[in-house]
Amino acid sequence: MFQNRQNAHNRNEKLKQTSSLFRLDPFLDERELLRAGDHLQKAALAYEMKHTVVMPKKSHVTALLIRQYHSQEQGHQGCGITHNALRQAGYWIINGRSSVSHQLRKCNMVH
């Protein structure tokens, strides 16, 4: 595991500093999911919470996740609650707030 993280860290140094992935220090886990790196390394949390799954801002799977967490959270809650529910579930969406907001504007339920 350490060797893979070191390789990922070396590779990430080549990312542009303006890249949305740069600050996340991403790596591929053993299931080849892109995860955020060391931002919560010293926290007393489970692996899935320390290293959240990084999701693209525009993808069908991301849209489905947003819709699912929006509708399951006490009857179609707003952007902030939906975004926090996704984070607590272990997902980090690139440009998350705007992605969630965009999907919620498509929702037919009254907020």
Phi and psi restraints in degrees (range 20) as a CNS / XPLOR table:
assign (resid 1 and name C) (resid 2 and name N)
       (resid 2 and name CA) (resid 2 and name C) 1.0 -61.0 20.0 2
assign (resid 2 and name N) (resid 2 and name CA)
       (resid 2 and name C) (resid 3 and name N) 1.0 -42.0 20.0 2
assign (resid 2 and name C) (resid 3 and name N)
       (resid 3 and name CA) (resid 3 and name C) 1.0 -60.8 20.0 2
assign (resid 3 and name N) (resid 3 and name CA)
       (resid 3 and name C) (resid 4 and name N) 1.0 -43.4 20.0 2
assign (resid 3 and name C) (resid 4 and name N)
       (resid 4 and name CA) (resid 4 and name C) 1.0 -63.1 20.0 2
assign (resid 4 and name N) (resid 4 and name CA)
       (resid 4 and name C) (resid 5 and name N) 1.0 -40.8 20.0 2
assign (resid 4 and name C) (resid 5 and name N)
       (resid 5 and name CA) (resid 5 and name C) 1.0 -66.0 20.0 2
assign (resid 5 and name N) (resid 5 and name CA)
       (resid 5 and name C) (resid 6 and name N) 1.0 -39.0 20.0 2
assign (resid 5 and name C) (resid 6 and name N)
       (resid 6 and name CA) (resid 6 and name C) 1.0 -66.0 20.0 2
assign (resid 6 and name N) (resid 6 and name CA)
       (resid 6 and name C) (resid 7 and name N) 1.0 -41.8 20.0 2
assign (resid 6 and name C) (resid 7 and name N)
       (resid 7 and name CA) (resid 7 and name C) 1.0 -61.8 20.0 2
assign (resid 7 and name N) (resid 7 and name CA)
       (resid 7 and name C) (resid 8 and name N) 1.0 -43.1 20.0 2
assign (resid 7 and name C) (resid 8 and name N)
       (resid 8 and name CA) (resid 8 and name C) 1.0 -63.7 20.0 2
assign (resid 8 and name N) (resid 8 and name CA)
       (resid 8 and name C) (resid 9 and name N) 1.0 -42.4 20.0 2
assign (resid 8 and name C) (resid 9 and name N)
       (resid 9 and name CA) (resid 9 and name C) 1.0 -62.7 20.0 2
assign (resid 9 and name N) (resid 9 and name CA)
       (resid 9 and name C) (resid 10 and name N) 1.0 -43.4 20.0 2
assign (resid 9 and name C) (resid 10 and name N)
       (resid 10 and name CA) (resid 10 and name C) 1.0 -61.9 20.0 2
assign (resid 10 and name N) (resid 10 and name CA)
       (resid 10 and name C) (resid 11 and name N) 1.0 -42.2 20.0 2
assign (resid 10 and name C) (resid 11 and name N)
       (resid 11 and name CA) (resid 11 and name C) 1.0 -66.0 20.0 2
assign (resid 11 and name N) (resid 11 and name CA)
       (resid 11 and name C) (resid 12 and name N) 1.0 -39.3 20.0 2
assign (resid 11 and name C) (resid 12 and name N)
       (resid 12 and name CA) (resid 12 and name C) 1.0 -67.4 20.0 2
assign (resid 12 and name N) (resid 12 and name CA)
       (resid 12 and name C) (resid 13 and name N) 1.0 -23.1 20.0 2
assign (resid 12 and name C) (resid 13 and name N)
       (resid 13 and name CA) (resid 13 and name C) 1.0 -63.6 20.0 2
assign (resid 13 and name N) (resid 13 and name CA)
       (resid 13 and name C) (resid 14 and name N) 1.0 -19.1 20.0 2
assign (resid 13 and name C) (resid 14 and name N)
       (resid 14 and name CA) (resid 14 and name C) 1.0 -87.2 20.0 2
assign (resid 14 and name N) (resid 14 and name CA)
       (resid 14 and name C) (resid 15 and name N) 1.0 -7.7 20.0 2
assign (resid 14 and name C) (resid 15 and name N)
       (resid 15 and name CA) (resid 15 and name C) 1.0 -67.5 20.0 2
assign (resid 15 and name N) (resid 15 and name CA)
       (resid 15 and name C) (resid 16 and name N) 1.0 146.6 20.0 2
assign (resid 15 and name C) (resid 16 and name N)
       (resid 16 and name CA) (resid 16 and name C) 1.0 -65.6 20.0 2
assign (resid 16 and name N) (resid 16 and name CA)
       (resid 16 and name C) (resid 17 and name N) 1.0 141.5 20.0 2
assign (resid 16 and name C) (resid 17 and name N)
       (resid 17 and name CA) (resid 17 and name C) 1.0 -66.9 20.0 2
assign (resid 17 and name N) (resid 17 and name CA)
       (resid 17 and name C) (resid 18 and name N) 1.0 -17.6 20.0 2
assign (resid 17 and name C) (resid 18 and name N)
       (resid 18 and name CA) (resid 18 and name C) 1.0 -87.1 20.0 2
assign (resid 18 and name N) (resid 18 and name CA)
       (resid 18 and name C) (resid 19 and name N) 1.0 -6.7 20.0 2
assign (resid 18 and name C) (resid 19 and name N)
       (resid 19 and name CA) (resid 19 and name C) 1.0 -66.0 20.0 2
assign (resid 19 and name N) (resid 19 and name CA)
       (resid 19 and name C) (resid 20 and name N) 1.0 141.8 20.0 2
assign (resid 19 and name C) (resid 20 and name N)
       (resid 20 and name CA) (resid 20 and name C) 1.0 -68.1 20.0 2
assign (resid 20 and name N) (resid 20 and name CA)
       (resid 20 and name C) (resid 21 and name N) 1.0 -17.1 20.0 2
assign (resid 20 and name C) (resid 21 and name N)
       (resid 21 and name CA) (resid 21 and name C) 1.0 -87.5 20.0 2
assign (resid 21 and name N) (resid 21 and name CA)
       (resid 21 and name C) (resid 22 and name N) 1.0 -18.8 20.0 2
assign (resid 21 and name C) (resid 22 and name N)
       (resid 22 and name CA) (resid 22 and name C) 1.0 -53.6 20.0 2
assign (resid 22 and name N) (resid 22 and name CA)
       (resid 22 and name C) (resid 23 and name N) 1.0 -51.2 20.0 2
assign (resid 22 and name C) (resid 23 and name N)
       (resid 23 and name CA) (resid 23 and name C) 1.0 -70.9 20.0 2
assign (resid 23 and name N) (resid 23 and name CA)
       (resid 23 and name C) (resid 24 and name N) 1.0 -17.8 20.0 2
assign (resid 23 and name C) (resid 24 and name N)
       (resid 24 and name CA) (resid 24 and name C) 1.0 -83.9 20.0 2
assign (resid 24 and name N) (resid 24 and name CA)
       (resid 24 and name C) (resid 25 and name N) 1.0 -15.6 20.0 2
assign (resid 24 and name C) (resid 25 and name N)
       (resid 25 and name CA) (resid 25 and name C) 1.0 49.4 20.0 2
assign (resid 25 and name N) (resid 25 and name CA)
       (resid 25 and name C) (resid 26 and name N) 1.0 61.0 20.0 2
assign (resid 25 and name C) (resid 26 and name N)
       (resid 26 and name CA) (resid 26 and name C) 1.0 -71.5 20.0 2
assign (resid 26 and name N) (resid 26 and name CA)
       (resid 26 and name C) (resid 27 and name N) 1.0 154.7 20.0 2
assign (resid 26 and name C) (resid 27 and name N)
       (resid 27 and name CA) (resid 27 and name C) 1.0 -150.1 20.0 2
assign (resid 27 and name N) (resid 27 and name CA)
       (resid 27 and name C) (resid 28 and name N) 1.0 159.4 20.0 2
assign (resid 27 and name C) (resid 28 and name N)
       (resid 28 and name CA) (resid 28 and name C) 1.0 -93.2 20.0 2
assign (resid 28 and name N) (resid 28 and name CA)
       (resid 28 and name C) (resid 29 and name N) 1.0 129.4 20.0 2
assign (resid 28 and name C) (resid 29 and name N)
       (resid 29 and name CA) (resid 29 and name C) 1.0 -83.2 20.0 2
assign (resid 29 and name N) (resid 29 and name CA)
       (resid 29 and name C) (resid 30 and name N) 1.0 -174.1 20.0 2
assign (resid 29 and name C) (resid 30 and name N)
       (resid 30 and name CA) (resid 30 and name C) 1.0 -65.3 20.0 2
assign (resid 30 and name N) (resid 30 and name CA)
       (resid 30 and name C) (resid 31 and name N) 1.0 -20.2 20.0 2
assign (resid 30 and name C) (resid 31 and name N)
       (resid 31 and name CA) (resid 31 and name C) 1.0 -97.2 20.0 2
assign (resid 31 and name N) (resid 31 and name CA)
       (resid 31 and name C) (resid 32 and name N) 1.0 7.7 20.0 2
assign (resid 31 and name C) (resid 32 and name N)
       (resid 32 and name CA) (resid 32 and name C) 1.0 64.7 20.0 2
assign (resid 32 and name N) (resid 32 and name CA)
       (resid 32 and name C) (resid 33 and name N) 1.0 34.6 20.0 2
assign (resid 32 and name C) (resid 33 and name N)
       (resid 33 and name CA) (resid 33 and name C) 1.0 -92.7 20.0 2
assign (resid 33 and name N) (resid 33 and name CA)
       (resid 33 and name C) (resid 34 and name N) 1.0 137.6 20.0 2
assign (resid 33 and name C) (resid 34 and name N)
       (resid 34 and name CA) (resid 34 and name C) 1.0 -77.1 20.0 2
assign (resid 34 and name N) (resid 34 and name CA)
       (resid 34 and name C) (resid 35 and name N) 1.0 123.2 20.0 2
assign (resid 34 and name C) (resid 35 and name N)
       (resid 35 and name CA) (resid 35 and name C) 1.0 -124.5 20.0 2
assign (resid 35 and name N) (resid 35 and name CA)
       (resid 35 and name C) (resid 36 and name N) 1.0 153.0 20.0 2
assign (resid 35 and name C) (resid 36 and name N)
       (resid 36 and name CA) (resid 36 and name C) 1.0 -73.3 20.0 2
assign (resid 36 and name N) (resid 36 and name CA)
       (resid 36 and name C) (resid 37 and name N) 1.0 145.8 20.0 2
assign (resid 36 and name C) (resid 37 and name N)
       (resid 37 and name CA) (resid 37 and name C) 1.0 -83.3 20.0 2
assign (resid 37 and name N) (resid 37 and name CA)
       (resid 37 and name C) (resid 38 and name N) 1.0 -120.4 20.0 2
assign (resid 37 and name C) (resid 38 and name N)
       (resid 38 and name CA) (resid 38 and name C) 1.0 -87.3 20.0 2
assign (resid 38 and name N) (resid 38 and name CA)
       (resid 38 and name C) (resid 39 and name N) 1.0 14.5 20.0 2
assign (resid 38 and name C) (resid 39 and name N)
       (resid 39 and name CA) (resid 39 and name C) 1.0 -66.4 20.0 2
assign (resid 39 and name N) (resid 39 and name CA)
       (resid 39 and name C) (resid 40 and name N) 1.0 -21.2 20.0 2
assign (resid 39 and name C) (resid 40 and name N)
       (resid 40 and name CA) (resid 40 and name C) 1.0 -126.7 20.0 2
assign (resid 40 and name N) (resid 40 and name CA)
       (resid 40 and name C) (resid 41 and name N) 1.0 28.8 20.0 2
assign (resid 40 and name C) (resid 41 and name N)
       (resid 41 and name CA) (resid 41 and name C) 1.0 -54.7 20.0 2
assign (resid 41 and name N) (resid 41 and name CA)
       (resid 41 and name C) (resid 42 and name N) 1.0 -40.5 20.0 2
assign (resid 41 and name C) (resid 42 and name N)
       (resid 42 and name CA) (resid 42 and name C) 1.0 -91.6 20.0 2
assign (resid 42 and name N) (resid 42 and name CA)
       (resid 42 and name C) (resid 43 and name N) 1.0 -1.1 20.0 2
assign (resid 42 and name C) (resid 43 and name N)
       (resid 43 and name CA) (resid 43 and name C) 1.0 -72.3 20.0 2
assign (resid 43 and name N) (resid 43 and name CA)
       (resid 43 and name C) (resid 44 and name N) 1.0 147.8 20.0 2
assign (resid 43 and name C) (resid 44 and name N)
       (resid 44 and name CA) (resid 44 and name C) 1.0 -86.0 20.0 2
assign (resid 44 and name N) (resid 44 and name CA)
       (resid 44 and name C) (resid 45 and name N) 1.0 68.1 20.0 2
assign (resid 44 and name C) (resid 45 and name N)
       (resid 45 and name CA) (resid 45 and name C) 1.0 -127.1 20.0 2
assign (resid 45 and name N) (resid 45 and name CA)
       (resid 45 and name C) (resid 46 and name N) 1.0 163.7 20.0 2
assign (resid 45 and name C) (resid 46 and name N)
       (resid 46 and name CA) (resid 46 and name C) 1.0 -66.4 20.0 2
assign (resid 46 and name N) (resid 46 and name CA)
       (resid 46 and name C) (resid 47 and name N) 1.0 156.3 20.0 2
assign (resid 46 and name C) (resid 47 and name N)
       (resid 47 and name CA) (resid 47 and name C) 1.0 -51.6 20.0 2
assign (resid 47 and name N) (resid 47 and name CA)
       (resid 47 and name C) (resid 48 and name N) 1.0 -43.9 20.0 2
assign (resid 47 and name C) (resid 48 and name N)
       (resid 48 and name CA) (resid 48 and name C) 1.0 -64.7 20.0 2
assign (resid 48 and name N) (resid 48 and name CA)
       (resid 48 and name C) (resid 49 and name N) 1.0 -27.1 20.0 2
assign (resid 48 and name C) (resid 49 and name N)
       (resid 49 and name CA) (resid 49 and name C) 1.0 -85.5 20.0 2
assign (resid 49 and name N) (resid 49 and name CA)
       (resid 49 and name C) (resid 50 and name N) 1.0 -35.4 20.0 2
assign (resid 49 and name C) (resid 50 and name N)
       (resid 50 and name CA) (resid 50 and name C) 1.0 -68.3 20.0 2
assign (resid 50 and name N) (resid 50 and name CA)
       (resid 50 and name C) (resid 51 and name N) 1.0 -38.1 20.0 2
assign (resid 50 and name C) (resid 51 and name N)
       (resid 51 and name CA) (resid 51 and name C) 1.0 -122.1 20.0 2
assign (resid 51 and name N) (resid 51 and name CA)
       (resid 51 and name C) (resid 52 and name N) 1.0 78.5 20.0 2
assign (resid 51 and name C) (resid 52 and name N)
       (resid 52 and name CA) (resid 52 and name C) 1.0 -67.0 20.0 2
assign (resid 52 and name N) (resid 52 and name CA)
       (resid 52 and name C) (resid 53 and name N) 1.0 152.5 20.0 2
assign (resid 52 and name C) (resid 53 and name N)
       (resid 53 and name CA) (resid 53 and name C) 1.0 -74.6 20.0 2
assign (resid 53 and name N) (resid 53 and name CA)
       (resid 53 and name C) (resid 54 and name N) 1.0 126.6 20.0 2
assign (resid 53 and name C) (resid 54 and name N)
       (resid 54 and name CA) (resid 54 and name C) 1.0 -88.2 20.0 2
assign (resid 54 and name N) (resid 54 and name CA)
       (resid 54 and name C) (resid 55 and name N) 1.0 125.0 20.0 2
assign (resid 54 and name C) (resid 55 and name N)
       (resid 55 and name CA) (resid 55 and name C) 1.0 -115.0 20.0 2
assign (resid 55 and name N) (resid 55 and name CA)
       (resid 55 and name C) (resid 56 and name N) 1.0 143.1 20.0 2
assign (resid 55 and name C) (resid 56 and name N)
       (resid 56 and name CA) (resid 56 and name C) 1.0 -69.4 20.0 2
assign (resid 56 and name N) (resid 56 and name CA)
       (resid 56 and name C) (resid 57 and name N) 1.0 153.3 20.0 2
assign (resid 56 and name C) (resid 57 and name N)
       (resid 57 and name CA) (resid 57 and name C) 1.0 -71.3 20.0 2
assign (resid 57 and name N) (resid 57 and name CA)
       (resid 57 and name C) (resid 58 and name N) 1.0 -30.1 20.0 2
assign (resid 57 and name C) (resid 58 and name N)
       (resid 58 and name CA) (resid 58 and name C) 1.0 -122.1 20.0 2
assign (resid 58 and name N) (resid 58 and name CA)
       (resid 58 and name C) (resid 59 and name N) 1.0 93.3 20.0 2
assign (resid 58 and name C) (resid 59 and name N)
       (resid 59 and name CA) (resid 59 and name C) 1.0 -152.6 20.0 2
assign (resid 59 and name N) (resid 59 and name CA)
       (resid 59 and name C) (resid 60 and name N) 1.0 157.8 20.0 2
assign (resid 59 and name C) (resid 60 and name N)
       (resid 60 and name CA) (resid 60 and name C) 1.0 -64.5 20.0 2
assign (resid 60 and name N) (resid 60 and name CA)
       (resid 60 and name C) (resid 61 and name N) 1.0 -40.8 20.0 2
assign (resid 60 and name C) (resid 61 and name N)
       (resid 61 and name CA) (resid 61 and name C) 1.0 -64.3 20.0 2
assign (resid 61 and name N) (resid 61 and name CA)
       (resid 61 and name C) (resid 62 and name N) 1.0 -41.9 20.0 2
assign (resid 61 and name C) (resid 62 and name N)
       (resid 62 and name CA) (resid 62 and name C) 1.0 -61.3 20.0 2
assign (resid 62 and name N) (resid 62 and name CA)
       (resid 62 and name C) (resid 63 and name N) 1.0 -44.9 20.0 2
assign (resid 62 and name C) (resid 63 and name N)
       (resid 63 and name CA) (resid 63 and name C) 1.0 -60.5 20.0 2
assign (resid 63 and name N) (resid 63 and name CA)
       (resid 63 and name C) (resid 64 and name N) 1.0 -41.5 20.0 2
assign (resid 63 and name C) (resid 64 and name N)
       (resid 64 and name CA) (resid 64 and name C) 1.0 -64.4 20.0 2
assign (resid 64 and name N) (resid 64 and name CA)
       (resid 64 and name C) (resid 65 and name N) 1.0 -41.7 20.0 2
assign (resid 64 and name C) (resid 65 and name N)
       (resid 65 and name CA) (resid 65 and name C) 1.0 -61.5 20.0 2
assign (resid 65 and name N) (resid 65 and name CA)
       (resid 65 and name C) (resid 66 and name N) 1.0 -45.2 20.0 2
assign (resid 65 and name C) (resid 66 and name N)
       (resid 66 and name CA) (resid 66 and name C) 1.0 -61.3 20.0 2
assign (resid 66 and name N) (resid 66 and name CA)
       (resid 66 and name C) (resid 67 and name N) 1.0 -46.0 20.0 2
assign (resid 66 and name C) (resid 67 and name N)
       (resid 67 and name CA) (resid 67 and name C) 1.0 -61.7 20.0 2
assign (resid 67 and name N) (resid 67 and name CA)
       (resid 67 and name C) (resid 68 and name N) 1.0 -41.8 20.0 2
assign (resid 67 and name C) (resid 68 and name N)
       (resid 68 and name CA) (resid 68 and name C) 1.0 -63.0 20.0 2
assign (resid 68 and name N) (resid 68 and name CA)
       (resid 68 and name C) (resid 69 and name N) 1.0 -49.5 20.0 2
assign (resid 68 and name C) (resid 69 and name N)
       (resid 69 and name CA) (resid 69 and name C) 1.0 -70.8 20.0 2
assign (resid 69 and name N) (resid 69 and name CA)
       (resid 69 and name C) (resid 70 and name N) 1.0 -28.1 20.0 2
assign (resid 69 and name C) (resid 70 and name N)
       (resid 70 and name CA) (resid 70 and name C) 1.0 -68.3 20.0 2
assign (resid 70 and name N) (resid 70 and name CA)
       (resid 70 and name C) (resid 71 and name N) 1.0 -45.6 20.0 2
assign (resid 70 and name C) (resid 71 and name N)
       (resid 71 and name CA) (resid 71 and name C) 1.0 -77.8 20.0 2
assign (resid 71 and name N) (resid 71 and name CA)
       (resid 71 and name C) (resid 72 and name N) 1.0 -28.0 20.0 2
assign (resid 71 and name C) (resid 72 and name N)
       (resid 72 and name CA) (resid 72 and name C) 1.0 -81.8 20.0 2
assign (resid 72 and name N) (resid 72 and name CA)
       (resid 72 and name C) (resid 73 and name N) 1.0 -20.2 20.0 2
assign (resid 72 and name C) (resid 73 and name N)
       (resid 73 and name CA) (resid 73 and name C) 1.0 -81.3 20.0 2
assign (resid 73 and name N) (resid 73 and name CA)
       (resid 73 and name C) (resid 74 and name N) 1.0 86.1 20.0 2
assign (resid 73 and name C) (resid 74 and name N)
       (resid 74 and name CA) (resid 74 and name C) 1.0 47.2 20.0 2
assign (resid 74 and name N) (resid 74 and name CA)
       (resid 74 and name C) (resid 75 and name N) 1.0 48.4 20.0 2
assign (resid 74 and name C) (resid 75 and name N)
       (resid 75 and name CA) (resid 75 and name C) 1.0 75.7 20.0 2
assign (resid 75 and name N) (resid 75 and name CA)
       (resid 75 and name C) (resid 76 and name N) 1.0 60.0 20.0 2
assign (resid 75 and name C) (resid 76 and name N)
       (resid 76 and name CA) (resid 76 and name C) 1.0 63.5 20.0 2
assign (resid 76 and name N) (resid 76 and name CA)
       (resid 76 and name C) (resid 77 and name N) 1.0 65.3 20.0 2
assign (resid 76 and name C) (resid 77 and name N)
       (resid 77 and name CA) (resid 77 and name C) 1.0 -75.8 20.0 2
assign (resid 77 and name N) (resid 77 and name CA)
       (resid 77 and name C) (resid 78 and name N) 1.0 176.9 20.0 2
assign (resid 77 and name C) (resid 78 and name N)
       (resid 78 and name CA) (resid 78 and name C) 1.0 -79.7 20.0 2
assign (resid 78 and name N) (resid 78 and name CA)
       (resid 78 and name C) (resid 79 and name N) 1.0 -171.5 20.0 2
assign (resid 78 and name C) (resid 79 and name N)
       (resid 79 and name CA) (resid 79 and name C) 1.0 -60.9 20.0 2
assign (resid 79 and name N) (resid 79 and name CA)
       (resid 79 and name C) (resid 80 and name N) 1.0 -49.8 20.0 2
assign (resid 79 and name C) (resid 80 and name N)
       (resid 80 and name CA) (resid 80 and name C) 1.0 -61.9 20.0 2
assign (resid 80 and name N) (resid 80 and name CA)
       (resid 80 and name C) (resid 81 and name N) 1.0 -45.7 20.0 2
assign (resid 80 and name C) (resid 81 and name N)
       (resid 81 and name CA) (resid 81 and name C) 1.0 -67.0 20.0 2
assign (resid 81 and name N) (resid 81 and name CA)
       (resid 81 and name C) (resid 82 and name N) 1.0 -41.2 20.0 2
assign (resid 81 and name C) (resid 82 and name N)
       (resid 82 and name CA) (resid 82 and name C) 1.0 -63.9 20.0 2
assign (resid 82 and name N) (resid 82 and name CA)
       (resid 82 and name C) (resid 83 and name N) 1.0 -45.5 20.0 2
assign (resid 82 and name C) (resid 83 and name N)
       (resid 83 and name CA) (resid 83 and name C) 1.0 -61.9 20.0 2
assign (resid 83 and name N) (resid 83 and name CA)
       (resid 83 and name C) (resid 84 and name N) 1.0 -43.7 20.0 2
assign (resid 83 and name C) (resid 84 and name N)
       (resid 84 and name CA) (resid 84 and name C) 1.0 -65.2 20.0 2
assign (resid 84 and name N) (resid 84 and name CA)
       (resid 84 and name C) (resid 85 and name N) 1.0 -37.4 20.0 2
assign (resid 84 and name C) (resid 85 and name N)
       (resid 85 and name CA) (resid 85 and name C) 1.0 -63.4 20.0 2
assign (resid 85 and name N) (resid 85 and name CA)
       (resid 85 and name C) (resid 86 and name N) 1.0 -39.4 20.0 2
assign (resid 85 and name C) (resid 86 and name N)
       (resid 86 and name CA) (resid 86 and name C) 1.0 -64.7 20.0 2
assign (resid 86 and name N) (resid 86 and name CA)
       (resid 86 and name C) (resid 87 and name N) 1.0 -42.3 20.0 2
assign (resid 86 and name C) (resid 87 and name N)
       (resid 87 and name CA) (resid 87 and name C) 1.0 -64.5 20.0 2
assign (resid 87 and name N) (resid 87 and name CA)
       (resid 87 and name C) (resid 88 and name N) 1.0 -42.9 20.0 2
assign (resid 87 and name C) (resid 88 and name N)
       (resid 88 and name CA) (resid 88 and name C) 1.0 -65.6 20.0 2
assign (resid 88 and name N) (resid 88 and name CA)
       (resid 88 and name C) (resid 89 and name N) 1.0 -26.8 20.0 2
assign (resid 88 and name C) (resid 89 and name N)
       (resid 89 and name CA) (resid 89 and name C) 1.0 -80.7 20.0 2
assign (resid 89 and name N) (resid 89 and name CA)
       (resid 89 and name C) (resid 90 and name N) 1.0 -6.3 20.0 2
assign (resid 89 and name C) (resid 90 and name N)
       (resid 90 and name CA) (resid 90 and name C) 1.0 99.2 20.0 2
assign (resid 90 and name N) (resid 90 and name CA)
       (resid 90 and name C) (resid 91 and name N) 1.0 22.2 20.0 2
assign (resid 90 and name C) (resid 91 and name N)
       (resid 91 and name CA) (resid 91 and name C) 1.0 -114.7 20.0 2
assign (resid 91 and name N) (resid 91 and name CA)
       (resid 91 and name C) (resid 92 and name N) 1.0 135.2 20.0 2
assign (resid 91 and name C) (resid 92 and name N)
       (resid 92 and name CA) (resid 92 and name C) 1.0 -117.9 20.0 2
assign (resid 92 and name N) (resid 92 and name CA)
       (resid 92 and name C) (resid 93 and name N) 1.0 109.6 20.0 2
assign (resid 92 and name C) (resid 93 and name N)
       (resid 93 and name CA) (resid 93 and name C) 1.0 -93.7 20.0 2
assign (resid 93 and name N) (resid 93 and name CA)
       (resid 93 and name C) (resid 94 and name N) 1.0 127.8 20.0 2
assign (resid 93 and name C) (resid 94 and name N)
       (resid 94 and name CA) (resid 94 and name C) 1.0 -61.6 20.0 2
assign (resid 94 and name N) (resid 94 and name CA)
       (resid 94 and name C) (resid 95 and name N) 1.0 130.5 20.0 2
assign (resid 94 and name C) (resid 95 and name N)
       (resid 95 and name CA) (resid 95 and name C) 1.0 56.4 20.0 2
assign (resid 95 and name N) (resid 95 and name CA)
       (resid 95 and name C) (resid 96 and name N) 1.0 44.9 20.0 2
assign (resid 95 and name C) (resid 96 and name N)
       (resid 96 and name CA) (resid 96 and name C) 1.0 -55.6 20.0 2
assign (resid 96 and name N) (resid 96 and name CA)
       (resid 96 and name C) (resid 97 and name N) 1.0 -46.3 20.0 2
assign (resid 96 and name C) (resid 97 and name N)
       (resid 97 and name CA) (resid 97 and name C) 1.0 -61.2 20.0 2
assign (resid 97 and name N) (resid 97 and name CA)
       (resid 97 and name C) (resid 98 and name N) 1.0 -45.3 20.0 2
assign (resid 97 and name C) (resid 98 and name N)
       (resid 98 and name CA) (resid 98 and name C) 1.0 -71.7 20.0 2
assign (resid 98 and name N) (resid 98 and name CA)
       (resid 98 and name C) (resid 99 and name N) 1.0 -33.9 20.0 2
assign (resid 98 and name C) (resid 99 and name N)
       (resid 99 and name CA) (resid 99 and name C) 1.0 -64.7 20.0 2
assign (resid 99 and name N) (resid 99 and name CA)
       (resid 99 and name C) (resid 100 and name N) 1.0 -44.6 20.0 2
assign (resid 99 and name C) (resid 100 and name N)
       (resid 100 and name CA) (resid 100 and name C) 1.0 -64.5 20.0 2
assign (resid 100 and name N) (resid 100 and name CA)
       (resid 100 and name C) (resid 101 and name N) 1.0 -45.8 20.0 2
assign (resid 100 and name C) (resid 101 and name N)
       (resid 101 and name CA) (resid 101 and name C) 1.0 -59.5 20.0 2
assign (resid 101 and name N) (resid 101 and name CA)
       (resid 101 and name C) (resid 102 and name N) 1.0 -42.3 20.0 2
assign (resid 101 and name C) (resid 102 and name N)
       (resid 102 and name CA) (resid 102 and name C) 1.0 -61.0 20.0 2
assign (resid 102 and name N) (resid 102 and name CA)
       (resid 102 and name C) (resid 103 and name N) 1.0 -45.4 20.0 2
assign (resid 102 and name C) (resid 103 and name N)
       (resid 103 and name CA) (resid 103 and name C) 1.0 -67.6 20.0 2
assign (resid 103 and name N) (resid 103 and name CA)
       (resid 103 and name C) (resid 104 and name N) 1.0 -37.6 20.0 2
assign (resid 103 and name C) (resid 104 and name N)
       (resid 104 and name CA) (resid 104 and name C) 1.0 -68.7 20.0 2
assign (resid 104 and name N) (resid 104 and name CA)
       (resid 104 and name C) (resid 105 and name N) 1.0 -28.8 20.0 2
assign (resid 104 and name C) (resid 105 and name N)
       (resid 105 and name CA) (resid 105 and name C) 1.0 -64.6 20.0 2
assign (resid 105 and name N) (resid 105 and name CA)
       (resid 105 and name C) (resid 106 and name N) 1.0 -24.3 20.0 2
assign (resid 105 and name C) (resid 106 and name N)
       (resid 106 and name CA) (resid 106 and name C) 1.0 -82.4 20.0 2
assign (resid 106 and name N) (resid 106 and name CA)
       (resid 106 and name C) (resid 107 and name N) 1.0 -12.3 20.0 2
assign (resid 106 and name C) (resid 107 and name N)
       (resid 107 and name CA) (resid 107 and name C) 1.0 -70.9 20.0 2
assign (resid 107 and name N) (resid 107 and name CA)
       (resid 107 and name C) (resid 108 and name N) 1.0 136.2 20.0 2
assign (resid 107 and name C) (resid 108 and name N)
       (resid 108 and name CA) (resid 108 and name C) 1.0 -86.5 20.0 2
assign (resid 108 and name N) (resid 108 and name CA)
       (resid 108 and name C) (resid 109 and name N) 1.0 -10.6 20.0 2
assign (resid 108 and name C) (resid 109 and name N)
       (resid 109 and name CA) (resid 109 and name C) 1.0 -75.3 20.0 2
assign (resid 109 and name N) (resid 109 and name CA)
       (resid 109 and name C) (resid 110 and name N) 1.0 148.5 20.0 2
assign (resid 109 and name C) (resid 110 and name N)
       (resid 110 and name CA) (resid 110 and name C) 1.0 -79.0 20.0 2
assign (resid 110 and name N) (resid 110 and name CA)
       (resid 110 and name C) (resid 111 and name N) 1.0 132.4 20.0 2
